[in-house]
Amino acid sequence: MVGTINGLFGVQGWVKIFSHTQPRKNILSYKPWHIQIDEQWQTLEIVNGREQSKTIVAKIKDIDNREQARAMIGIDVYIEKSQLPKLKKGEHYWEDLIGLEVVNRSNFVLGKVQNLMDTGANHVLIVQGEKEHWVPYIEPFLCEVNIEKTTNFG
C-alpha cells in the first residue's frame, strides 16, 4: 500500500491522496495503481496528478465529478511490489512489518503489528495484543527486526 484516497479536490472528480511514499510526491511516479473494492481488485489509470500545498491530488480516468470521487474516499492505493526501489540493509517496507509479532526485551509478546503511522516526528507501530500498543519505530525502542520471525523492542 502506497497511499489512501482521503478527500476531494475541486468539482471535476479529482481526489486527494495521503501518500506513504518518501518523498510523498513519488506516489505519482508509480503506475498503474490498484485498489480493492468488495474484495475485487481494480486498476486505476491516473491521467494527471500534482502536489497541491501539503497534499497530493490526482485525476483518475472515468471519475468525472465529486460524487464519483466521494465514493473513492477511504480506499487504499496499491502498486506492484516489483515497482518499489531496492532498500538498503536494515531498511524495511511498512507492508513487510504488518503481521510480525512484537516482543519486548523481557520476552513478553505485546502482539502483532496491525498498522503503522507517520506522526511527523517518527513512525509508530500499532501493535494489537491483549490491548493496543503504540511503539515508536526508532532507537532506543527498536532492538531488532527479523522479517522471518519477530520484531523485538525494548
Long-range contacts (C-beta under 8 A, 24 or more apart in sequence): 1-76, 1-77, 1-78, 1-94, 1-95, 2-27, 2-30, 2-33, 2-77, 2-78, 2-79, 3-27, 3-56, 3-76, 3-77, 4-74, 4-75, 4-76, 4-77, 5-72, 5-73, 5-74, 5-75, 5-76, 5-77, 6-73, 6-74, 7-55, 7-73, 8-66, 8-69, 8-70, 8-73, 9-52, 9-57, 10-66, 11-65, 11-66, 12-59, 12-64, 12-65, 13-59, 13-60, 13-63, 13-64, 13-65, 13-66, 13-68, 13-69, 14-57, 14-58, 14-59, 14-69, 15-57, 15-58, 15-60, 15-63, 15-69, 15-72, 15-73, 16-52, 16-55, 16-56, 16-57, 17-49, 17-55, 17-56, 17-57, 17-58, 17-77, 18-55, 18-56, 19-56, 20-94, 20-118, 24-51, 24-56, 25-51, 25-56, 27-56, 27-77, 28-56, 28-58, 30-79, 30-83, 32-79, 33-77, 33-78, 33-79, 34-77, 34-78, 34-79, 34-80, 35-72, 35-75, 35-76, 35-77, 35-78, 36-75, 36-76, 36-78, 37-75, 44-77, 90-145, 92-145, 92-147, 94-123, 96-147, 97-125, 97-145, 97-151, 100-145, 100-146, 100-147, 100-150, 100-151, 101-149, 101-150, 101-151, 102-127, 102-129, 102-133, 102-135, 102-150, 102-151, 102-152, 102-153, 103-150, 103-151, 103-152, 103-153, 104-152, 104-153, 104-154, 105-143, 105-152, 105-153, 105-154, 110-135, 110-153, 113-151, 125-151
